[in-house]
Amino acid sequence: MKKLIPPYLRVLVVFFSVFAAMEYFIDSGDKPAFIKFPMVALFLLVFLFLLIAIEVTINAVDTITYHLLNDEQKAKLDEIKDFGFTDSAIYKSVTKFLIKPKQVEDEGQLLLDHDYDGIKELDNNLPPWWVYLFYACIIFAVIYLVRFEIMGADNQEMELKKEMAQAQIDIAEYKKTAPDLMDENTVTLLTDAADLAAGKAIFTANCVACHRADAGGQIGPNLTDDQWILGGGIKNVFHTLMNGGRDGKGMISWKGTLKPKQMQEVASYVLSLKGSNPKDPKAPEGEVWVDPTATKTATAASVATDTTKVK
């Protein structure tokens, strides 16, 4: 395997495989993960450094092993086709920078005085790649300390809380325009003819048995007058459709049958029938309902008019 694929190609394949996996599994939105999350970029740099160091170390071991072979073994090994990467100037420069290999002939100068059962120990220095990585860890620790403990940058818990808060805001904004996620707080009155026609079709299919085709009331109350048992207006009517009426004697909940958009359409249609004066309507029930928002608007307009008169 090592002879079939050049070392530099192995490093690239492994590195970009890990890079692609991280980009796939880490949700970073519209930005690459290594740009949005600095820790990912740092991990990739350290990982690439380790890959190069490991590859160089393996090739250095292979070189030392080659020198320990006899001539016959070397001849057989030379018959295997090699890409010539280990003989390149780049490889030699990188090897010298990362591990500073010693020649086999210099082993005598590195031997320690003691041996155990014929096993001798060389007095080698730590590989430079290991030392560089150790220094990099120290630098990272200093940067981490300054950023999070001194400058007070957001840690993972704080980032999660902020993202969850933003997600709640985004969900609320989405619900305002998503018809099937509508609720009584976000529903709005529809006045378009097509929407009212759709509401009429739903009313005819589901509501005439209790309210009559003209909404004059039968088992259910008259829906064309000013009096409401559970409150008028689009929000109250939508709430009644969604949750049902009074326990035991009111209208059933339609949320298992109709979608929020359909309930908005039928509620808007029902409100459009106000004052239609059907024949022989059912007697009024409930109380006269006044839109509180309209009252506030009228009050504000009155105050503004009085202020103008005073001026």
C-alpha positions as CSV (number, residue, x, y, z in Angstrom):
1,M,0.0,0.0,0.0
2,K,2.8,2.4,0.9
3,K,4.6,1.8,-2.3
4,L,1.4,2.1,-4.5
5,I,0.4,5.5,-3.1
6,P,2.9,8.3,-2.6
7,P,3.2,9.7,1.0
8,Y,2.0,13.2,0.0
9,L,-1.1,11.7,-1.7
10,R,-1.9,9.6,1.4
11,V,-1.7,12.7,3.6
12,L,-4.0,14.7,1.2
13,V,-6.6,11.8,1.0
14,V,-6.8,11.3,4.7
15,F,-6.9,15.1,5.5
16,F,-9.6,15.9,3.0
17,S,-11.6,12.9,4.0
18,V,-11.7,14.2,7.6
19,F,-12.3,17.7,6.4
20,A,-15.3,16.6,4.3
21,A,-16.7,14.5,7.1
22,M,-16.6,17.5,9.5
23,E,-18.2,19.8,7.0
24,Y,-21.0,17.2,6.5
25,F,-21.7,16.5,10.1
26,I,-21.2,20.0,11.6
27,D,-24.2,22.3,11.1
28,S,-22.6,25.7,10.3
29,G,-25.4,27.3,8.3
30,D,-24.4,29.2,5.2
31,K,-20.7,29.3,6.1
32,P,-18.1,26.6,6.1
33,A,-17.5,25.0,9.5
34,F,-13.8,25.9,9.7
35,I,-14.7,29.6,9.1
36,K,-17.7,29.8,11.5
37,F,-16.0,27.7,14.2
38,P,-12.3,28.6,14.8
39,M,-11.8,25.5,16.9
40,V,-12.6,23.4,13.8
41,A,-9.9,25.3,11.8
42,L,-7.4,24.8,14.6
43,F,-8.2,21.1,14.8
44,L,-7.7,20.7,11.1
45,L,-4.3,22.5,11.2
46,V,-3.1,20.3,14.1
47,F,-4.5,17.2,12.4
48,L,-2.6,18.1,9.1
49,F,0.6,18.7,11.1
50,L,0.3,15.3,12.8
51,L,-0.4,13.6,9.5
52,I,2.8,15.1,8.0
53,A,4.8,14.3,11.1
54,I,3.6,10.7,11.2
55,E,4.3,10.2,7.5
56,V,7.7,11.6,7.7
57,T,8.5,9.5,10.8
58,I,7.3,6.4,9.1
59,N,9.5,7.1,6.0
60,A,12.4,7.8,8.3
61,V,11.9,4.5,10.0
62,D,11.7,2.8,6.6
63,T,15.0,4.5,5.6
64,I,16.7,3.3,8.8
65,T,15.4,-0.2,8.3
66,Y,16.6,-0.2,4.7
67,H,20.2,0.6,5.9
68,L,20.0,-2.4,8.3
69,L,19.2,-4.8,5.5
70,N,21.9,-6.9,3.8
71,D,22.8,-6.5,0.2
72,E,20.5,-9.3,-1.0
73,Q,17.5,-7.9,0.8
74,K,18.2,-4.4,-0.5
75,A,18.4,-5.7,-4.0
76,K,15.0,-7.4,-3.7
77,L,13.5,-4.2,-2.2
78,D,14.9,-2.1,-4.9
79,E,13.1,-4.1,-7.5
80,I,9.8,-2.8,-6.2
81,K,8.7,0.3,-8.1
82,D,8.9,3.4,-6.1
83,F,7.6,6.9,-6.9
84,G,10.9,8.5,-5.9
85,F,9.2,10.7,-3.4
86,T,11.8,9.9,-0.6
87,D,14.6,11.0,-2.9
88,S,13.1,14.4,-3.6
89,A,14.5,17.6,-2.2
90,I,11.2,18.6,-0.6
91,Y,10.9,15.3,1.3
92,K,14.5,15.7,2.6
93,S,13.9,19.2,3.7
94,V,10.6,18.4,5.5
95,T,12.2,15.3,7.1
96,K,15.1,17.4,8.3
97,F,12.8,20.1,9.7
98,L,10.4,17.7,11.5
99,I,12.6,14.9,12.9
100,K,16.3,15.8,12.2
101,P,17.2,12.2,11.6
102,K,20.6,10.9,12.5
103,Q,22.7,8.7,10.2
104,V,23.1,5.1,11.2
105,E,26.8,5.6,11.2
106,D,26.4,8.2,14.0
107,E,24.7,5.7,16.4
108,G,28.0,5.1,18.3
109,Q,28.0,8.7,19.4
110,L,24.4,8.5,20.8
111,L,24.8,5.2,22.7
112,L,24.3,5.5,26.4
113,D,26.7,3.6,28.8
114,H,24.1,1.2,30.2
115,D,22.4,-1.7,28.4
116,Y,19.9,-4.3,29.6
117,D,20.1,-7.9,28.3
118,G,21.8,-6.7,25.2
119,I,19.3,-3.9,24.5
120,K,21.0,-0.5,24.2
121,E,19.5,2.9,24.4
122,L,20.2,5.9,22.2
123,D,20.4,9.4,23.6
124,N,18.2,11.0,21.0
125,N,16.6,14.4,21.4
126,L,12.8,14.7,21.2
127,P,11.6,14.9,17.6
128,P,11.1,18.5,16.5
129,W,7.6,17.9,15.4
130,W,6.7,16.8,18.9
131,V,8.4,19.9,20.4
132,Y,6.6,22.2,17.9
133,L,3.2,20.6,18.8
134,F,4.0,21.0,22.5
135,Y,4.7,24.7,22.0
136,A,1.6,25.0,19.9
137,C,-0.5,23.6,22.8
138,I,1.0,26.2,25.1
139,I,0.2,29.0,22.7
140,F,-3.3,27.7,22.3
141,A,-3.7,27.5,26.1
142,V,-2.6,31.1,26.5
143,I,-5.0,32.3,23.7
144,Y,-7.9,30.3,25.3
145,L,-7.2,31.7,28.7
146,V,-7.1,35.3,27.5
147,R,-10.2,35.0,25.2
148,F,-12.5,33.2,27.6
149,E,-11.3,34.0,31.1
150,I,-10.1,37.6,30.6
151,M,-12.0,39.0,27.7
152,G,-15.1,37.1,28.5
153,A,-15.9,35.6,25.1
154,D,-19.0,33.3,24.9
155,N,-18.4,29.7,25.9
156,Q,-20.3,26.8,24.4
157,E,-23.1,27.1,27.0
158,M,-23.6,30.8,26.3
159,E,-23.5,30.2,22.5
160,L,-26.2,27.5,22.9
161,K,-28.4,29.8,24.9
162,K,-28.1,32.6,22.4
163,E,-28.7,30.3,19.5
164,M,-31.8,28.9,21.2
165,A,-33.1,32.4,21.9
166,Q,-32.6,33.3,18.3
167,A,-34.2,30.1,17.2
168,Q,-37.3,31.0,19.2
169,I,-37.4,34.4,17.5
170,D,-37.0,32.8,14.1
171,I,-39.8,30.3,14.8
172,A,-42.1,33.1,15.9
173,E,-41.4,35.0,12.7
174,Y,-41.9,31.9,10.6
175,K,-45.3,31.2,12.3
176,K,-46.5,34.6,11.2
177,T,-46.3,33.6,7.6
178,A,-46.7,29.8,7.8
179,P,-50.4,29.1,7.4
180,D,-50.3,25.6,9.0
181,L,-48.5,26.9,12.1
182,M,-50.9,29.7,12.7
183,D,-52.5,30.1,16.2
184,E,-54.9,32.5,17.8
185,N,-52.2,35.0,18.5
186,T,-50.9,35.3,14.9
187,V,-54.2,34.8,12.9
188,T,-55.3,37.7,10.8
189,L,-58.7,38.6,9.2
190,L,-58.9,37.7,5.5
191,T,-60.9,39.9,3.2
192,D,-59.9,38.7,-0.2
193,A,-62.8,37.2,-2.3
194,A,-61.0,34.0,-3.0
195,D,-60.3,33.4,0.7
196,L,-63.9,34.1,1.6
197,A,-65.1,31.8,-1.1
198,A,-62.9,29.0,0.3
199,G,-64.2,29.8,3.8
200,K,-67.8,29.6,2.5
201,A,-67.1,26.1,1.0
202,I,-65.7,24.9,4.3
203,F,-68.7,26.4,6.2
204,T,-71.2,24.7,3.8
205,A,-69.5,21.4,4.2
206,N,-69.1,21.4,8.0
207,C,-71.2,24.1,9.7
208,V,-74.7,24.3,8.1
209,A,-76.1,21.5,10.2
210,C,-75.9,23.6,13.4
211,H,-75.8,27.2,12.0
212,R,-77.9,26.9,8.8
213,A,-76.6,27.8,5.3
214,D,-77.3,31.5,5.9
215,A,-75.6,31.3,9.4
216,G,-78.9,32.4,11.0
217,G,-78.6,29.7,13.7
218,Q,-80.3,26.5,14.5
219,I,-78.7,24.2,17.1
220,G,-75.8,26.6,17.2
221,P,-76.2,30.4,17.6
222,N,-76.9,33.0,15.0
223,L,-73.5,34.1,13.6
224,T,-74.8,37.3,11.8
225,D,-75.6,39.5,14.8
226,D,-73.5,41.5,17.2
227,Q,-73.7,39.1,20.2
228,W,-71.2,36.4,20.8
229,I,-71.1,33.7,23.5
230,L,-67.3,33.2,23.4
231,G,-66.3,36.5,22.0
232,G,-66.2,37.9,18.4
233,G,-63.4,39.0,16.2
234,I,-61.0,36.8,14.2
235,K,-58.9,35.8,17.2
236,N,-61.8,34.6,19.4
237,V,-63.6,32.9,16.5
238,F,-60.4,31.1,15.5
239,H,-59.8,30.1,19.2
240,T,-63.4,28.6,19.3
241,L,-62.8,26.7,16.1
242,M,-59.5,25.4,17.3
243,N,-60.5,24.5,20.9
244,G,-64.2,24.0,20.8
245,G,-67.0,25.8,22.6
246,R,-68.5,25.3,26.1
247,D,-67.9,21.9,27.7
248,G,-70.8,19.5,27.1
249,K,-73.0,21.8,25.0
250,G,-70.8,23.9,22.8
251,M,-69.2,23.3,19.4
252,I,-66.6,20.6,19.0
253,S,-62.9,21.3,18.4
254,W,-62.1,21.3,14.7
255,K,-58.3,21.2,15.0
256,G,-58.3,17.5,14.2
257,T,-60.4,18.0,11.0
258,L,-59.4,21.4,9.6
259,K,-56.0,22.9,9.2
260,P,-55.2,26.3,10.7
261,K,-55.4,28.0,7.3
262,Q,-58.8,26.5,6.7
263,M,-60.0,27.7,10.1
264,Q,-58.8,31.1,9.3
265,E,-60.7,31.1,6.1
266,V,-64.0,29.9,7.6
267,A,-63.6,32.3,10.6
268,S,-63.1,35.2,8.2
269,Y,-66.1,34.1,6.1
270,V,-68.3,34.0,9.3
271,L,-67.3,37.5,10.3
272,S,-68.1,38.7,6.8
273,L,-71.7,37.7,7.3
274,K,-72.3,40.3,10.1
275,G,-75.4,42.3,9.4
276,S,-76.6,40.0,6.5
277,N,-80.0,39.7,8.2
278,P,-81.0,36.1,7.4
279,K,-84.7,35.1,7.3
280,D,-86.1,34.0,10.7
281,P,-82.8,34.2,12.6
282,K,-82.3,32.6,16.0
283,A,-82.6,34.9,18.9
284,P,-79.4,36.6,19.9
285,E,-77.2,34.8,22.5
286,G,-74.3,36.0,24.6
287,E,-73.2,39.6,24.8
288,V,-72.5,42.4,22.4
289,W,-68.8,42.2,21.5
290,V,-66.7,45.3,20.9
291,D,-63.3,45.0,19.4
292,P,-60.9,46.3,22.1
293,T,-58.3,47.4,19.5
294,A,-60.9,49.5,17.8
295,T,-61.9,51.1,21.1
296,K,-58.2,52.0,21.8
297,T,-57.9,53.4,18.3
298,A,-61.0,55.5,18.7
299,T,-59.9,56.7,22.1
300,A,-56.5,57.7,20.7
301,A,-58.1,59.5,17.8
302,S,-60.5,61.4,20.2
303,V,-57.6,62.5,22.4
304,A,-55.7,63.7,19.4
305,T,-58.8,65.7,18.2
306,D,-59.3,67.3,21.6
307,T,-55.6,68.2,21.7
308,T,-55.9,69.9,18.3
309,K,-58.9,71.8,19.5
310,V,-57.1,73.1,22.6
311,K,-54.2,74.3,20.4
